[in-house]
Amino acid sequence: MLILIAGPYRSGTNDDPVLMQKNLDHLESVALPLFRAGHLPMIGEWVALPLLKLAGSVKPGDGPYEEILYPTAARLLEKCDAVLRLEGASKGADEDVRIAKERGLQVYYKLEDVPGVK
């Protein structure tokens, strides 16, 4: 399955780039186990961050950021088979879950619940 990993990125960071990177590292921490289980992991920021740079975004919440970051995940969900929602408060990740459920996609809340993960 193509699985979108959803969880906090900007939430709770006060836009501190170090904390945002820590959140991204946490999202990425489940990518390899998903891959080894035969799935293709995807994180919206993997697509959005290079686009933000190209669009001239200079800080979280600016025009290009709002244009690109959250819509990227919504577009990815058109291609994904499931979502793995990691813990932590995140309006963006909650929206990913809402869209996934609306589209009838499977939503997992624990890595070990994803088929094939040991």
Residue, then its C-alpha position, 0 to 999 in steps of 0.5 A: m500500500l501507499i501509506l501517508i504518514a500523518g502527525p504533527y509537523r508545525s503543531g506545538t513548535n511555535d514555528d521553531p525550525v529545530l522543533m519542526q525538524k524533530n517532528l519530521d524526524h518522528l514522522e520519518s521514524v516509521a517510514l523504514p518499517l513500513f517499507r520493510a513490510g512491503h509498503l511505500p511510505m509517504i510524508g506530505e512534507w517530503v513533497a511540500l518542502p522542496l515546493l515551498k523553497l521553489a515558491g519562495s516561502v520564507k516562513p511557516g504560514d506565509g502565502p506560499y506555505e498556505e498554498i502548498l503545505y496542506p493541499t499537498a497532503a490532500r492531493l497525495l490522499e487521492k493516490c494513497d491507500a491508507v493513512l498512518r496517524l501518529e500521536g500528537a495534536s495536529k489539525g493538518a493530520d486530523e484533516d488528513v484522517r477526515i479526508a481519508k475516511e471520507r474516501g474510504l481509506q484505511v486509517y491506522y493509529k499504531l504502526e504495529d496495526v499495519p499489515g506486515v509490520k512486525 
